Amino acid sequence: MGELEGRIAVVTGASQGIGAAAAERIASEGATVIVGARKVGDEADPQPLTLAWTVAQIRGRGGQAHALPLDATKPESRAAFMDEVLNRFGKVDVLVNNVAGGAMKGERTWEMSDATFRQAFEINVFGTRDMIVRALPGMMEQGWGRIVNVSSTIADRAAPSADGPPYLDFHKKQGCSAYTSSKVALNLFTRALAAELHGTGISASTVAPVNSVITENVQKMIDKGILSRDRLTAPEDPEVMAEAILALCLVDPDVSTGLTTYSGQYLQQIGREVRGRDGGPFDAKITTESVKYDPV
């Protein structure tokens, strides 16, 4: 019997990368997983980088999974997604807010439009809150819930020196102020939420990959010259993040909540090994220290 047998889990941004790996790993522990993203695909002919593909992987191993469209940039889409989940499944036990936006395009603060800057907060902060607010009533009623928000180490290393210069070209040229500040806000929002929820049986924490997971969006940044693939010397397996996300779904909420964690570091701290997406053995490349690189 899996550690999440009978639970209902929602994982956003699950058409690829971290979200897909997390959805598959959570499903391997017995949860029914509802995945959301813009690229739904056709369940009759599932293709990679779609929700249909993620669902097919889970069902192919005997798991339970369902795909629903979600455009995290639009409040009405977020509301419709969560309403459909609650109408069909009655509750959400586990909520993994993995979808992220406002990705760095090489524009610095004064070069960004207001819309670009605001969109990072719309997706990473307001969107996350919208999902949580709709999931919380059911969690609070049953006295059990796990909220995991996926963050980024860029929230820490955008300002690498508290004393000022010198700065890497990465920080001077990449245009990371919107994305970075929204992820800082996400971290602190999650910690405040955890304090408000303490004693209710609901935990809320963030987790970030120690190093970049090469997703489709990261590859696009490499293709545009914003990131250099040669400098990403230790890309992280998405399975490492998936295991860390699962671990945060299994914590004692009276003890472990309000955490700001980092994939391999957290797994090492709690003594948990990385398993494959199917829950089986997996030879993971675990990095516990962030690689310092200058990708421009």
Secondary structure, DSSP 8 states (H G I E B T S, - for coil): --TTTT-EEEEESTTSHHHHHHHHHHHHTT-EEEEEES----TTS--TTSHHHHHHHHHHTT-EEEEEE--TT-HHHHHHHHHHHHHHHS--SEEEE--------S--GGGS-HHHHHHHHIIIIIIHHHHHHHHHHHHHHHT-EEEEEE--THHHHTS--TT-----HHHHHS--HHHHHHHHHHHHHHHHHHHHHTTTTEEEEEEE-SS----HHHHHHHHTTSS-GGG--S---HHHHHHHHHHHHSS-TTTS-S-EEEHHHHHHHHT---B-TTSSB-------S-------
